[in-house]
């Protein structure tokens, strides 16, 4: 798996409490083809901190056969966060991101600050 892209999260808005989201950047591999999307991180070693897999055209995942828990971030077509699942254990049959989810970010559980990712948080993907 090659982590050749980067993904950065930005706050959707500052909000009434004037708290801003710190910029969160990670290295990204992309699963585009059917067999890549079906496999996800299955049979891969846990990605090191700062790396994740983006599964395109996907609104639900399973963790059957996984050897480690996952943090999941569901994104809509505009790459805004629509759902977050923390520390999903192995051998779960279906984790659904909702009807608006168009892709899902899979990462090893524990290093991504999920408490900062609220619905509407914008993700931007760039080369390198």
ZIPEQUI-V35761 format. One record per pair of residues at least 12 apart in sequence whose ideal C-beta (glycine too) atoms are under 10 Angstrom apart, sorted by sequence separation. I is the first residue (numbers start at 1). J is the second residue. If there is no record, write none. Layout:
i	j
I	J
I	J
This chain:
i	j
9	21
10	22
11	23
29	41
41	53
60	72
72	84
73	85
83	95
85	97
105	117
9	22
10	23
40	53
61	74
71	84
72	85
73	86
83	96
84	97
9	23
10	24
39	53
41	55
60	74
71	85
72	86
83	97
8	23
9	24
29	44
40	55
59	74
70	85
71	86
72	87
82	97
83	98
8	24
9	25
37	53
39	55
58	74
59	75
70	86
71	87
72	88
81	97
82	98
7	24
8	25
9	26
36	53
38	55
53	70
55	72
58	75
59	76
69	86
70	87
71	88
82	99
83	100
7	25
8	26
29	47
37	55
40	58
52	70
69	87
70	88
82	100
83	101
88	106
105	123
6	25
7	26
28	47
36	55
37	56
42	61
52	71
54	73
56	75
69	88
70	89
82	101
85	104
100	119
6	26
7	27
8	28
27	47
36	56
37	57
38	58
41	61
42	62
46	66
52	72
57	77
69	89
70	90
80	100
81	101
82	102
89	109
103	123
5	26
6	27
7	28
26	47
27	48
37	58
40	61
42	63
46	67
47	68
52	73
54	75
68	89
69	90
74	95
76	97
82	103
83	104
84	105
88	109
98	119
5	27
6	28
28	50
29	51
31	53
32	54
40	62
41	63
42	64
43	65
44	66
45	67
46	68
66	88
68	90
70	92
74	96
75	97
76	98
78	100
80	102
87	109
3	26
4	27
5	28
7	30
26	49
27	50
28	51
29	52
30	53
31	54
32	55
33	56
34	57
38	61
40	63
42	65
43	66
44	67
45	68
46	69
59	82
66	89
67	90
69	92
72	95
74	97
76	99
77	100
79	102
86	109
87	110
3	27
4	28
5	29
26	50
27	51
28	52
29	53
30	54
31	55
32	56
37	61
38	62
42	66
43	67
44	68
46	70
59	83
61	85
66	90
73	97
74	98
76	100
77	101
78	102
79	103
81	105
85	109
86	110
2	27
3	28
4	29
5	30
25	50
26	51
27	52
28	53
29	54
30	55
31	56
32	57
40	65
41	66
42	67
54	79
63	88
65	90
66	91
70	95
72	97
75	100
76	101
77	102
2	28
3	29
4	30
26	52
28	54
29	55
30	56
31	57
39	65
40	66
41	67
62	88
63	89
64	90
65	91
66	92
74	100
75	101
76	102
77	103
79	105
86	112
2	29
3	30
31	58
41	68
61	88
63	90
64	91
74	101
75	102
76	103
87	114
1	29
2	30
26	54
62	90
63	91
64	92
73	101
74	102
75	103
84	112
86	114
1	30
41	70
62	91
63	92
64	93
72	101
74	103
75	104
85	114
86	115
1	31
40	70
62	92
63	93
64	94
73	103
74	104
75	105
84	114
61	92
62	93
63	94
73	104
74	105
84	115
62	94
63	95
72	104
73	105
84	116
60	93
61	94
62	95
72	105
73	106
81	114
84	117
60	94
61	95
70	104
71	105
72	106
73	107
83	117
84	118
1	36
60	95
61	96
70	105
71	106
72	107
84	119
59	95
60	96
61	97
70	106
71	107
81	117
83	119
59	96
60	97
70	107
71	108
72	109
81	118
82	119
84	121
59	97
60	98
70	108
71	109
81	119
82	120
58	97
59	98
69	108
70	109
71	110
73	112
80	119
81	120
82	121
1	41
59	99
61	101
66	106
68	108
69	109
71	111
72	112
80	120
81	121
59	100
60	101
68	109
69	110
71	112
73	114
80	121
81	122
59	101
68	110
71	113
72	114
79	121
80	122
81	123
1	44
58	101
59	102
61	104
63	106
71	114
76	119
79	122
80	123
1	45
3	47
6	50
58	102
59	103
60	104
73	117
76	120
78	122
79	123
3	48
7	52
57	102
58	103
59	104
61	106
74	119
78	123
79	124
1	47
56	102
57	103
58	104
71	117
75	121
79	125
3	50
5	52
7	54
56	103
57	104
75	122
76	123
3	51
42	90
55	103
56	104
58	106
73	121
75	123
3	52
5	54
54	103
55	104
1	51
3	53
54	104
55	105
73	123
75	125
53	104
54	105
55	106
1	53
53	105
54	106
52	105
53	106
54	107
52	106
53	107
52	107
51	107
52	108
50	107
51	108
49	107
50	108
47	106
49	108
52	111
47	107
48	108
51	111
52	112
46	107
47	108
49	110
50	111
44	106
46	108
49	111
50	112
45	108
46	109
48	111
49	112
9	73
40	104
42	106
47	111
41	106
7	73
37	103
40	106
41	107
37	104
41	108
7	75
12	80
12	81
54	123
9	79
9	80
54	125
7	79
9	81
31	103
30	103
31	104
31	106
28	105
29	106
26	105
28	107
26	107
26	111
26	112
24	112
24	113
22	113
21	113
24	116
24	117
22	116
21	116
28	123
30	125
9	105
21	117
19	116
21	118
24	121
26	123
28	125
7	105
28	126
24	123
25	124
21	121
21	122
25	126
27	128
9	112
15	118
9	113
11	116
13	118
11	117
12	118
9	116
11	118
12	119
13	120
9	117
12	120
13	121
11	120
12	121
13	122
11	121
12	122
10	121
11	122
9	121
10	122
9	122
10	123
8	122
9	123
10	124
8	123
9	124
7	123
8	124
7	124
8	125
6	124
7	125
8	126
6	125
7	126
5	125
6	126
5	126
6	127
5	127
6	128
4	127
5	128
4	128
